[in-house]
Amino acid sequence: MRWWDIDPVLALEKELFPDDAWSRGMFWSELAHARGLGSTRRYVVAYEGERLVGYGGVAASGTASDGGSAAGADIQTIAAARDHWGTGLGARLLTELLRHATAFEVDQVMLEVRVDNTRAQKLYERFGFEPIGFRRGYYQPGNVDALVMRLNTHTVSEEKNHG
């Protein structure tokens, strides 16, 4: 994602998340942390021709006990246009975000998802995310709870090496 993607991202964001859409400033702030040496964010976009049909972002945080890598990453946002639901676009975006999280050498990837968004929860479960708790009233102004999910990246890489 680059600065010129922000307007189409905002349009899709407002369409999909009318009550709790991110602001222009939030996207600008995230992109400011996605460039240069020591960057802690990666944002991706998906286009179909000239039309933006999806986007997502991941942020690394903390420092692992060895001091050399980030302790964890958070899927900050991920979205696909409604007419692309069920096409695999969400899975492709999540795959790309997890590839970037792996490059940050994180131990785990976390995310929050609305408790009423079972479609997204099923996607995350297919990738190995497990529910670990709730954040009450996380999504405002609707006061909707968030399900917190975690993926242990070491377990995933061990399964790939032994499976």
C-alpha positions in Angstrom: 0.0 0.0 0.0 1.2 3.5 -0.9 -0.2 6.9 -0.2 -2.1 7.0 -3.5 -4.0 3.8 -2.3 -5.4 5.6 0.8 -8.5 7.1 -1.0 -9.7 3.8 -2.5 -8.9 2.0 0.7 -11.0 4.6 2.7 -13.9 4.1 0.3 -13.9 0.3 0.8 -13.3 0.8 4.6 -16.3 3.0 4.9 -18.4 0.6 2.9 -17.5 -2.5 4.9 -17.1 -0.9 8.4 -19.5 2.1 8.4 -19.6 2.3 12.2 -15.9 1.9 13.0 -14.0 2.7 9.9 -10.4 3.8 10.2 -9.6 7.5 9.4 -7.3 8.9 6.8 -4.9 9.9 9.6 -4.8 6.3 10.9 -3.8 4.9 7.5 -1.2 7.7 7.0 0.3 6.9 10.5 0.5 3.2 9.7 2.1 3.8 6.3 4.7 6.1 8.0 5.9 3.1 10.0 6.0 0.8 6.9 9.0 2.4 5.1 12.7 2.4 5.6 15.1 0.6 7.9 13.5 -0.7 11.0 10.0 -0.5 9.7 7.5 -2.3 11.8 4.5 -2.4 9.5 3.5 -3.9 6.1 0.4 -3.0 4.2 -0.8 -4.7 1.1 -3.5 -4.0 -1.5 -5.3 -6.0 -4.1 -6.6 -4.6 -7.3 -8.8 -6.0 -10.0 -7.9 -3.8 -13.0 -8.2 -0.2 -11.7 -10.5 -1.1 -8.8 -9.1 -1.7 -5.3 -10.8 -4.9 -4.0 -8.9 -5.7 -0.8 -6.3 -4.6 1.6 -4.6 -5.6 4.8 -1.9 -4.7 7.3 0.3 -6.3 9.9 2.4 -4.6 12.6 5.3 -6.1 14.6 5.9 -5.2 18.2 8.0 -5.9 21.2 11.4 -7.7 21.2 11.8 -11.4 21.7 13.9 -12.7 24.6 16.9 -13.1 22.3 16.7 -9.4 21.5 17.0 -10.0 17.8 13.5 -10.2 16.6 10.0 -8.9 17.2 8.1 -10.8 19.9 4.8 -10.6 18.1 2.7 -9.2 15.3 -0.8 -8.0 15.0 -3.1 -8.2 12.0 -4.2 -4.6 12.1 -6.8 -4.8 9.4 -7.9 -7.0 6.5 -10.8 -6.5 4.2 -12.1 -7.7 0.8 -14.9 -6.1 -1.3 -18.2 -7.9 -0.8 -18.4 -9.1 -4.4 -15.0 -10.9 -3.7 -16.2 -12.7 -0.6 -15.8 -16.5 -1.1 -13.3 -16.0 -4.0 -10.1 -16.7 -1.9 -9.1 -13.1 -1.8 -9.2 -12.9 2.0 -7.0 -16.0 2.2 -4.5 -14.6 -0.3 -4.3 -11.3 1.7 -3.9 -13.2 5.0 -1.2 -15.4 3.4 0.7 -12.3 2.3 0.4 -10.7 5.8 1.6 -13.8 7.4 4.6 -13.9 5.0 5.5 -10.4 6.2 5.0 -11.4 9.8 7.4 -14.3 9.2 10.0 -11.8 7.8 9.7 -9.9 11.1 10.7 -13.2 12.8 7.8 -13.1 15.3 6.8 -15.8 17.8 3.1 -15.2 17.4 0.5 -13.3 15.4 -2.6 -11.9 17.1 -5.8 -10.4 15.8 -9.1 -9.2 16.9 -12.3 -10.0 15.0 -15.9 -9.0 15.7 -17.7 -11.7 17.6 -20.5 -11.5 15.0 -18.1 -12.0 12.0 -18.1 -15.8 11.8 -17.0 -15.7 8.2 -13.7 -14.1 9.1 -13.3 -16.3 12.2 -13.6 -19.4 10.0 -10.9 -18.0 7.7 -8.5 -17.4 10.6 -9.2 -20.8 12.1 -8.3 -22.4 8.7 -4.9 -20.7 9.0 -4.4 -22.1 12.6 -5.5 -19.1 14.7 -7.0 -20.1 18.0 -9.4 -18.1 20.1 -7.8 -17.0 23.4 -10.2 -14.4 24.9 -12.5 -11.5 24.4 -12.2 -7.7 24.5 -15.5 -6.4 25.7 -16.9 -3.4 23.8 -13.8 -3.2 21.6 -15.5 -2.0 18.4 -17.0 1.4 19.0 -19.4 3.1 18.7 -21.5 -0.1 18.5 -20.0 -1.5 21.7 -19.4 -4.9 19.9 -17.1 -7.4 21.5 -13.9 -8.7 19.8 -12.7 -12.3 19.8 -9.0 -12.3 20.3 -7.2 -15.0 18.3 -3.5 -16.1 18.2 -1.3 -18.0 15.8 1.9 -19.5 17.2 4.3 -19.2 14.3 6.7 -21.7 15.6 4.0 -24.4 15.7 3.1 -23.6 12.1 6.7 -23.9 10.9 7.3 -27.1 12.8 4.2 -28.6 11.3 5.4 -27.7 7.8 8.8 -29.2 8.5 7.3 -32.5 9.9 4.1 -32.8 7.9 
